[in-house]
Amino acid sequence: MLRWFLDDIPEQRIRVEELLSSGTPLTIDDVVVIEAIYALESGAKLPRSTIRTYFKVCMTHSVDLNRALWTKVLDVWVAHPKLSVVDIYLATKAGLAGEWRALE
């Protein structure tokens, strides 16, 4: 997915596009999403809003990930730049979505 987002290796981007358009279900584990977000933010220096957009585009395809969880996590992550995606993910999984002020 990083190759698709970054378009830095065209052959791999093309392969991802082929997979997405084929309707073949692709499963992305939560840990992979977190690592990809870290790579895009820290390595590629992309803004959080851009990263959120990339993952929301993924959610419109046959990508199997926890859409409800990641929609909430990404929205809070963009709105609260002092919080890490890992902290927000863990708080959301723990059901603490309404407690963001306490985490800042």
Secondary structure as UniProt FT lines:
FT   HELIX           2..6
FT   HELIX           10..22
FT   STRAND          26..27
FT   HELIX           30..38
FT   HELIX           39..43
FT   HELIX           48..59
FT   TURN            60..62
FT   STRAND          63..64
FT   HELIX           67..79
FT   TURN            81..82
FT   HELIX           85..93
FT   TURN            94..95
FT   TURN            97..98
FT   HELIX           100..103
//
